[in-house]
C-alpha cells in the first residue's frame, strides 16, 4: 500500500482504468445483423 493518501487515490484510478480496459476487451462485440 502507498503511504500517502494521494498515492493511494492515484493507484485506485490506475487499477480502475486497467479493469475497465480488460472488461472492454473481454466483452463480446455487438454486431448488427440485418
N, C-alpha and C positions, 0 to 999 in steps of 0.2 A: 504493500500500500504506500501511497505517496504521503509525505509528511505534511505538506501544506494543503489546505482546502482547495486552493486554486488548481493545483496539480491534479487533485482527485477529480475535480469537475472536468478538466481537460481530458483525463483518461476516460471518464464516462462518455464524453462526447465522441471520442475516437472509437471506443468499443461499440457504441450505439451505431455509428456510421458503418463500421465493419459488419455488424449484424444485419443492418438494413441492406447492405450490398449483397451479403450472402443470401438473404431471403429473396431479393430480386433475381439473383442468378438461379436460385432453386425453384422459383415459381414457374410453372409451365406457361409458355407464351400463348396468349389468346389469339386464335386465328379465326377470322371471319370466314364462314363457309356459306356461299350463296346457293 
